[in-house]
Amino acid sequence: MIKAARAAAVAAATVSAALVLAACGGGDGSGASDDGGQERKAAPAAGTQDLNPHPASDLKQGGTYKVSIEQWINQYNPNQTDGTQGDAASIISLIEPDLFDFDAKGVPHANPNFLTSAAVTSTNPQVVTYELNPKAKWSDGKPLGVADFEAQWKALNGSDSRFQVANTIGYDQIDKVEQGKDEHEVRITFKTPFADWQSLFDPLLPASLNATPESFNTGWTGKAPITGNSWKIGEYDKTAKTITAVPDPNWWGEKPKLDKYIFWAMDGTAKVDAYLNREIDYTSAAAAEAYKRLKQDKDTDFRIGARWDQVVLSLNGSRGPLQDVKVRQAVTLGVDREALANIAGKDLPFRPKVVNNHFFMPNQEGYRDNAGSFAKRDVERAKKLLDEAGWKDQGAGKPRTKDGKPLSLEYVMPADVTGLAEDQAKITQQMLGEIGIKVELRKVPGDDYFDKYVHRSNYDLTQFRQVDRIYRSSSYQDYRLPQGGNSFGNYGRIGSQDVDKLMVEASRTTDEAKQIELYNQADAKVWELGHSLPLYQRPQIIAIRKGLANTGAPGLGEENTDLIGWLK
C-alpha cells in the first residue's frame, strides 16, 4: 500500500496488513514442497518488487482506490512517539513533502518535486546542501524553506525533553542549519559525520508543527492541518472510520491519476471478506487462511516483494519478572521460532527464514546470524536460568513461584486478531508453560493497542512487526536506552550503554563494511540482553484487483502515488 512507512513505523500483530505470518522450516525453500505436496518457490531476493508497471498513457483519469488500515489514526505527527504506527506513516508520506524516494534496491534518490539537488558538499565537517524546488509550498501558501528545516532539527535533536520524540538519531549530530545562497538553498552542517543523512527531514514537516512542545505533541492529534504534496485529506469520518485523500488542486507536479484514495480502519478479521465483497481493492495474503480464500477470486492478482519486515516478540523489561535478564533469556530459549514460522507459513507459496538478527533481514547484505546459543529452543537451559533467578519449580503444568508469587506474564494482543494470530499466541503460551511460566492472554481494543498498551509499555509480552528499517540508523530508536518517560521506539525499555555506543558509532561511520560490522556487534549484545525475539521475515504477498497499475508489492522501494491508477 503506497509508500514505505519509514524509520519509526511498526505494525500491529493482526493478519491483514500486519500480523505474524511467514513461512520457514527445514531446507532453503527452493523447490521444496510442504506436507500437502504444494510446490514452493524460493523467497524473493532483496530488490524484488511487483507493481504491474504501466506508463500514464495506459491509465484512466479518475477512479477510487480503497484500502484497509489497522486502526483509526490518532496521531499524524510521524516523529512523535504515538505517530509511529505504520498506516499513519504511510498516509503522511502521501500528503507531506517526501524529499527522497527509494528505488527497488532501497537506495534513496532526490524527489524532483521537492529537490533540484541534495548532496554532501563538504566532508570536514560534513555539510549537506539542499536545493529546493522553487515551486514547492505548503497548503497554507508558504514556500518550503530553511525555517522548516531548522524547526524540525531543534524539535528532534533531543535537547528539549518536552518534545516527545520517537527518534533523535542524526538530528542530534547536526551543528547548525542555515540558509545558503538564497531562500531556496539550505545548508546542514554536522558535528560528526552521519552516513544516513538522507533519512533526515523526510518527510519534511512545516515549522509550525515543530515550533513548541505543545504543537509537536498534540497539534496534529487526529488531523494533519497543513499538507505539502500532491494529495491532501478531503475528509476525516470517525463514524465510518474512513480517511479520504484527494488530489490537491494547487499541486505543482504531475496530476494524480486517481480521484480518491480511501483508507478504511477495520478489524483484521473483516479484511478478507471486505476484499472479496469488493469493498476494498487491496489486502494482505500473507496468512495461509487468507491466501487460500483469496486465490479462488478470479479478479485478483497476487504481487510479491521482499520488504524489510520482521515479526517480533517484544519483552517488557520495565516491570514484573522480565526485569530480570535471566527470565528474559529463559523466555527467548523457551519459544520455538521454527514451529511458529512453520504454522504461519503453511500453504503459502514460499518459505521465508527465521530471523537471527535484529538489524538485517536474511536476504539483505550485512546479515549475520548473531543469535548464538539463543538460536534454538533449549528447554533445559531455560529451566536452569529460571532456577538461578530464584523461581522454584512446582512440577509439570504449574507455574514456578518466588516469594510465594507465581511466575506469570501478560501477553497483550488486539481484540481483532485472526485465528492464526490467536493460535500463535496460544502456542507461545503453551511453550512457555512447559518451562514453568504462566502466560495470560489479554485482548484489548484494536484502536487502543498501540496508543494505550505498546507505546505505554503496558504489557509483558506482545507481538508486532518492525517495518522499513532500510536506513540502518533508523533501528537506533528500537534498542536505545530510554530517557525518563520517553522510551522512543524501545517499548520494552531494555538497553545498555554498550549497545548505544555501538549504534551511535555505526551511524557516524561512512565506511559501509565497518558500519555493518558495528551493527552486528551491537546485535550480538542485544541478543544477550534478552531485548526481544525476532521471529521471521514476514512475506510481502499482496492480493490486489486486476487492472490496478503501479501498485502492489514495492519491496524495499516505493510507489509513485501519482501514477497509481486503473488501466483503460
C-alpha positions in Angstrom: 0.0 0.0 0.0 1.6 3.3 -1.2 5.0 4.3 0.0 7.2 2.6 2.6 6.3 3.5 6.1 9.8 4.7 7.1 12.1 4.7 10.0 9.8 4.7 13.0 7.0 2.6 11.8 5.7 -0.5 13.5 2.6 -2.5 12.5 0.2 -4.4 14.7 0.1 -8.1 15.1 -3.1 -8.6 13.1 -3.3 -10.5 9.9 -4.4 -8.4 7.0 -1.7 -5.8 6.7 0.0 -6.7 9.8 0.3 -10.0 11.7 2.9 -12.5 12.2 2.8 -14.6 9.1 5.7 -16.1 7.3 7.0 -19.4 6.3 10.0 -21.3 7.4 11.1 -24.8 8.1 13.7 -27.3 7.0 15.7 -26.6 3.9 16.1 -23.4 1.9 12.6 -23.4 0.4 13.8 -23.7 -3.2 11.6 -26.2 -5.0 10.6 -27.7 -1.7 7.1 -29.0 -1.1 5.1 -28.9 2.0 3.3 -31.9 3.6 0.4 -31.4 1.1 2.7 -31.6 -1.9 2.4 -28.0 -2.8 5.5 -26.8 -4.8 7.1 -23.8 -3.2 9.4 -21.1 -4.7 12.4 -19.5 -3.0 11.7 -16.4 -1.0 12.2 -13.3 -3.2 15.6 -11.7 -3.1 16.2 -8.2 -1.8 15.3 -5.7 -4.6 12.3 -7.8 -5.8 9.1 -5.8 -6.4 5.9 -6.4 -8.2 3.9 -3.3 -9.1 2.3 -4.0 -12.5 4.1 -1.1 -14.0 2.5 1.0 -16.8 3.0 4.5 -18.3 0.5 7.2 -17.5 -0.9 6.8 -21.1 -2.2 3.4 -20.2 -4.3 4.7 -17.3 -7.7 6.1 -16.9 -8.1 9.6 -15.4 -10.2 9.2 -12.2 -11.4 6.4 -10.1 -11.0 5.4 -6.4 -8.6 3.2 -4.6 -9.9 1.7 -1.4 -7.6 0.1 1.2 -7.9 -1.0 4.8 -5.8 0.2 7.7 -5.3 -1.3 11.2 -6.8 1.4 13.3 -8.2 4.9 13.3 -5.2 7.3 13.2 -5.0 9.4 16.4 -1.6 11.0 15.8 -0.4 12.4 12.5 3.0 13.6 13.6 5.3 10.8 12.5 8.1 12.0 14.7 6.1 11.9 17.9 6.1 8.7 19.9 2.4 7.9 19.2 2.8 8.6 15.5 5.0 5.6 14.6 2.2 3.3 13.6 2.8 2.1 10.0 -0.5 3.2 8.5 -0.1 6.7 9.9 3.4 7.0 8.4 2.1 5.8 5.0 -0.6 8.4 4.9 1.9 11.1 5.9 4.1 10.1 3.0 1.2 10.7 0.7 0.4 14.2 1.9 3.6 15.7 3.1 6.9 16.6 1.3 8.7 13.3 0.6 12.3 14.5 -0.2 13.7 11.2 -1.2 12.3 8.1 -2.9 13.7 4.6 -2.6 14.4 2.6 -5.7 13.8 -1.2 -5.9 17.1 -1.9 -4.0 16.3 0.6 -1.2 18.7 3.3 -2.5 17.4 6.9 -1.9 17.1 9.4 -4.7 16.2 13.1 -4.5 12.5 13.7 -5.4 12.5 16.4 -8.1 9.1 17.6 -7.0 10.8 19.0 -3.9 14.5 19.0 -4.6 16.5 20.1 -7.6 19.6 18.6 -5.8 20.8 17.3 -2.5 24.4 16.3 -1.8 27.3 16.2 0.6 29.2 19.4 -0.4 31.9 19.1 2.3 33.3 16.2 4.3 35.3 18.0 7.0 33.0 19.0 8.6 30.2 17.1 6.8 27.9 19.6 5.1 24.8 18.7 3.1 23.3 21.2 0.8 19.7 21.0 -0.3 18.4 23.0 -3.4 14.7 23.2 -3.0 12.3 23.3 -5.9 11.1 26.9 -6.0 7.5 25.7 -6.8 7.3 23.6 -3.6 4.9 25.1 -1.0 2.7 24.3 1.9 -1.1 24.2 1.8 -1.1 27.5 3.7 0.8 29.1 0.8 4.2 29.4 2.5 7.2 28.1 0.5 9.3 25.3 1.8 12.4 26.9 3.3 15.1 27.0 5.9 12.7 27.7 8.8 11.1 24.3 8.3 14.4 22.5 8.4 15.6 24.5 11.4 12.4 23.9 13.4 12.5 20.2 12.7 16.1 19.9 13.7 15.5 21.7 17.0 12.4 19.6 17.8 14.1 16.3 17.1 17.7 16.8 18.3 16.9 15.7 21.9 17.9 18.9 23.6 14.4 19.6 24.9 12.9 16.5 26.6 9.4 18.1 26.5 9.3 17.1 22.8 8.0 13.5 22.9 10.4 12.4 20.1 10.4 8.9 18.6 13.9 9.1 17.3 16.8 11.6 17.6 19.4 9.8 15.6 21.1 12.1 13.1 19.4 15.2 14.3 21.5 15.1 17.4 24.6 15.2 15.3 23.7 18.4 13.5 25.7 21.5 14.5 23.7 24.1 12.6 21.0 24.7 9.9 21.3 27.9 7.8 20.2 29.4 4.6 22.5 29.1 1.6 22.9 31.5 -1.3 19.2 32.2 -1.5 15.8 31.3 0.1 15.8 28.0 -1.9 19.1 26.7 -0.6 19.5 25.1 2.8 22.9 24.1 4.3 23.1 21.5 7.1 26.5 21.3 9.0 27.1 18.2 11.1 29.3 18.0 14.3 30.1 14.4 13.3 29.6 12.6 10.0 26.2 10.9 9.6 26.0 8.2 7.0 22.2 8.1 6.6 21.8 11.9 6.1 19.0 11.3 3.5 16.8 9.8 6.3 16.6 13.3 7.9 13.9 15.8 7.0 12.0 13.1 5.2 9.2 13.7 5.4 9.7 17.4 5.9 7.1 19.0 8.1 6.0 22.6 8.5 7.8 24.8 11.0 4.5 25.4 12.9 4.3 21.7 13.9 7.7 21.8 15.4 7.5 25.2 17.0 6.7 24.2 20.6 6.4 21.1 22.6 2.6 21.6 22.6 2.3 21.9 18.8 4.6 18.9 18.4 2.9 16.6 20.9 -0.7 17.5 20.3 -1.0 19.9 17.4 -1.6 17.1 14.9 -3.8 14.8 17.0 -6.5 13.4 14.8 -5.6 15.6 11.8 -2.9 16.9 9.6 -3.8 20.6 9.3 -1.0 21.5 6.8 0.0 19.4 3.8 2.5 19.8 1.1 2.3 17.1 -1.5 0.1 16.1 -4.5 -2.6 14.8 -2.1 -4.4 16.3 0.9 -7.0 14.9 3.3 -10.5 15.7 2.0 -12.5 14.1 4.9 -11.9 12.5 8.2 -15.0 10.4 9.1 -14.5 8.9 12.5 -18.0 7.4 12.5 -17.4 5.5 9.3 -13.7 5.1 10.2 -12.6 6.4 6.8 -9.9 8.9 5.8 -10.3 10.2 2.3 -7.3 11.7 0.4 -8.0 13.8 -2.7 -5.6 15.5 -5.2 -4.6 19.0 -4.2 -5.5 21.4 -6.9 -2.6 23.6 -6.0 -0.1 20.8 -6.7 2.8 21.9 -8.9 3.7 18.5 -10.2 2.1 15.7 -12.3 -1.6 15.4 -11.6 -2.5 12.1 -9.8 -4.5 9.7 -11.9 -6.9 8.7 -9.1 -9.8 10.9 -7.8 -9.8 9.5 -4.3 -7.7 7.4 -2.0 -9.8 5.9 0.8 -8.3 4.4 4.0 -10.8 2.4 6.0 -9.9 1.3 9.6 -11.4 -2.1 10.1 -11.0 -5.2 12.2 -8.4 -7.6 11.0 -11.0 -10.4 10.9 -13.1 -8.4 8.4 -10.5 -7.6 5.7 -10.6 -10.7 3.6 -14.4 -10.5 3.4 -14.3 -6.8 2.7 -11.9 -7.5 -0.2 -14.0 -10.4 -1.6 -17.1 -8.2 -1.3 -15.4 -5.5 -3.4 -15.4 -3.1 -0.5 -11.6 -2.6 -0.7 -9.2 -3.2 -3.6 -6.1 -4.4 -1.7 -5.4 -6.7 1.2 -2.5 -8.8 2.5 -2.4 -12.5 1.6 0.5 -13.3 3.9 -1.7 -15.5 6.1 -2.4 -19.1 4.9 -6.1 -18.8 5.8 -6.3 -15.6 3.8 -4.3 -16.8 0.9 -6.4 -19.9 0.4 -9.6 -17.9 0.2 -8.2 -15.1 -2.0 -6.6 -17.3 -4.6 -10.1 -18.5 -5.6 -11.0 -15.0 -6.7 -10.7 -14.6 -10.4 -10.4 -10.8 -10.3 -7.3 -10.9 -8.1 -3.6 -10.6 -8.9 -1.0 -11.7 -6.3 2.0 -9.4 -6.2 5.1 -10.5 -4.2 8.0 -8.4 -3.0 10.8 -8.5 -0.4 10.1 -5.9 2.2 12.2 -5.1 5.3 9.6 -6.6 7.6 10.3 -8.6 10.7 7.8 -10.1 13.2 9.0 -9.6 16.8 8.0 -10.9 20.2 8.6 -7.9 22.4 9.6 -8.4 26.0 8.9 -5.6 28.5 11.9 -5.3 30.9 10.4 -2.4 32.9 8.0 -4.3 35.0 7.4 -7.7 36.7 9.6 -10.8 36.3 11.0 -9.7 33.0 13.1 -7.0 34.8 15.5 -9.9 35.4 17.7 -10.7 32.4 17.8 -14.4 33.2 14.0 -14.6 33.0 14.1 -12.8 29.6 16.7 -15.2 28.4 14.6 -18.1 29.6 11.7 -16.8 27.5 14.0 -16.5 24.5 15.0 -20.1 24.9 11.5 -21.3 25.7 10.0 -20.2 22.4 10.3 -22.4 19.3 10.5 -19.9 16.5 10.8 -22.6 13.8 7.5 -24.1 15.0 5.7 -20.7 14.9 7.0 -19.9 11.4 6.0 -23.3 10.1 2.5 -22.9 11.4 2.2 -19.4 9.9 3.7 -20.4 6.6 1.7 -23.5 5.9 0.1 -23.3 2.4 1.9 -20.1 1.4 3.9 -20.1 -1.9 7.4 -19.6 -0.4 9.3 -20.1 2.9 10.9 -17.0 4.4 13.5 -17.8 7.0 13.6 -17.4 10.8 15.5 -14.1 11.5 18.6 -14.3 13.7 19.4 -10.6 13.5 17.7 -7.5 14.8 19.2 -5.1 12.2 19.3 -7.0 8.9 16.9 -9.3 7.0 18.1 -12.7 5.9 18.1 -11.7 2.2 20.0 -8.5 2.9 23.6 -7.6 2.6 25.2 -7.5 6.0 23.0 -10.2 7.6 24.8 -12.4 10.1 23.5 -15.0 12.5 24.2 -13.4 15.9 21.7 -15.4 17.9 24.4 -17.8 19.1 23.2 -20.0 21.9 19.8 -18.4 21.7 19.1 -19.5 18.2 17.3 -22.7 19.0 14.8 -23.7 21.7 16.5 -25.2 24.8 14.0 -26.2 27.5 16.6 -27.5 29.9 18.8 -24.4 29.7 15.7 -22.2 30.1 14.7 -24.1 33.3 18.2 -23.7 34.7 18.1 -19.9 34.1 14.8 -19.7 36.0 16.3 -21.8 38.8 19.2 -19.3 39.0 16.8 -16.4 39.1 15.1 -17.9 42.1 11.9 -19.2 40.5 11.2 -22.6 42.1 9.8 -25.5 40.0 6.4 -26.6 41.3 6.0 -29.5 38.9 4.6 -30.2 35.5 1.7 -27.9 34.5 2.2 -25.5 37.4 3.8 -22.1 37.3 7.1 -21.6 39.2 7.0 -19.5 42.3 9.2 -17.0 44.1 8.4 -15.5 47.5 5.0 -17.1 47.3 4.1 -15.5 44.0 3.6 -17.4 40.7 5.7 -16.6 37.6 3.0 -15.1 35.4 3.3 -12.9 32.3 0.5 -11.0 30.4 0.5 -11.4 26.6 -1.4 -8.4 25.1 -2.9 -8.5 21.6 -5.5 -6.6 19.6 -9.1 -7.9 20.0 -9.5 -8.2 16.3 -6.7 -10.7 15.7 -7.5 -13.5 13.3 -7.5 -17.2 14.1 -3.8 -17.7 13.2 -2.6 -14.9 15.4 -4.6 -16.2 18.3 -3.3 -19.7 17.6 0.3 -18.5 17.7 -0.3 -16.7 21.0 -1.8 -19.9 22.5 1.2 -21.9 21.2 3.6 -19.4 22.8 1.6 -19.7 26.0 1.9 -23.5 25.8 5.6 -23.5 25.1 6.4 -21.1 28.0 4.1 -23.1 30.3 6.4 -26.1 29.7 9.3 -24.2 31.4 7.1 -23.0 34.3 5.9 -19.6 33.1 2.2 -18.9 33.1 1.1 -16.7 30.3 -2.2 -14.9 30.5 -3.7 -13.8 27.1 -5.3 -10.4 27.1 -7.2 -8.9 24.2 -7.5 -5.1 24.1 -9.4 -2.8 21.6 -7.6 -2.6 18.3 -7.7 1.2 18.3 -6.0 1.3 21.8 -3.4 -1.4 21.1 -0.6 0.9 20.3 -1.6 4.1 21.9 -2.5 2.7 25.3 -0.5 -0.5 25.5 2.5 -0.9 23.3 3.6 2.8 23.4 3.0 2.9 27.1 4.9 -0.3 27.8 1.7 -1.7 29.3 2.3 -5.4 28.6 4.8 -8.2 29.4 4.8 -9.9 26.1 3.3 -8.8 22.7 3.9 -9.4 19.1 4.2 -6.8 16.4 6.1 -6.0 13.2 9.0 -3.7 12.7 9.0 -2.5 9.1 11.1 -0.5 6.6 14.3 -0.1 8.6 16.1 0.4 5.3 18.3 3.2 6.8 20.2 1.1 9.3 20.4 4.0 11.8 16.6 4.0 12.0 16.8 0.9 14.2 18.5 3.1 16.8 15.2 4.0 18.3 14.2 0.3 18.9 17.2 -0.6 21.1 18.5 2.7 22.7 18.2 3.3 26.4 15.1 5.2 27.3 15.4 8.7 28.8 13.0 9.4 31.6 9.5 8.8 30.4 10.5 8.6 26.7 11.1 5.1 25.5 11.5 6.2 21.9 10.7 3.0 19.9 12.2 0.8 22.6 8.8 -0.1 24.2 10.3 -2.9 26.3 12.7 -0.4 27.8 15.6 -2.8 27.7 19.1 -1.5 26.7 22.7 -0.8 27.6 25.3 1.8 27.2 27.4 -0.6 25.2 24.6 -1.1 22.6 24.0 2.6 22.4 27.7 3.3 21.9 28.0 0.8 19.1 24.9 2.1 17.3 25.9 5.7 17.5 29.4 4.8 16.3 27.9 2.9 13.4 25.7 5.9 12.4 28.8 8.1 12.2 30.7 5.6 10.1 30.7 6.2 6.3 32.7 3.0 5.6 29.9 0.5 4.8 31.9 -2.6 5.7 32.9 -1.1 9.1 29.3 0.1 9.7 27.9 -3.4 9.0 30.4 -4.9 11.5 29.4 -2.4 14.2 25.7 -3.1 13.8 26.4 -6.8 14.0 28.4 -6.3 17.2 25.5 -4.4 18.7 23.1 -7.1 17.6 25.1 -9.8 19.5 24.8 -7.7 22.7 21.0 -7.2 22.1 20.6 -11.0 22.0 22.4 -11.3 25.3 20.1 -8.7 26.9 17.0 -10.7 26.0 15.6 -7.5 24.5 13.2 -9.0 22.0 12.8 -12.1 19.9 12.8 -11.6 16.1 10.7 -14.4 14.7 10.8 -14.3 10.9 10.7 -12.0 7.9 7.1 -11.6 7.0 6.3 -12.3 3.3 5.0 -9.5 1.2 2.2 -11.2 -0.6 -0.5 -8.8 -1.8 -3.9 -9.6 -3.2 -5.0 -6.7 -5.4 -7.6 -6.0 -8.1 -6.6 -6.9 -11.6 -6.4 -3.6 -13.6 -4.7 -1.6 -10.9 -1.3 -0.4 -12.1 1.8 0.8 -10.5 1.0 -0.5 -7.0 1.2 -3.7 -5.1 4.4 -5.0 -3.5 7.2 -2.4 -3.6 9.7 -4.4 -1.6 12.4 -2.1 -0.5 11.3 0.6 -2.8 8.3 3.0 -3.1 5.3 3.5 -5.3 4.7 6.8 -7.2 1.2 7.5 -5.9 0.6 10.0 -8.7 0.8 7.1 -11.2 -1.3 4.6 -9.3 -4.5 4.1 -11.3 -6.8 1.8 -13.3 -5.9 0.6 -16.7 -8.0 1.7 -19.6 
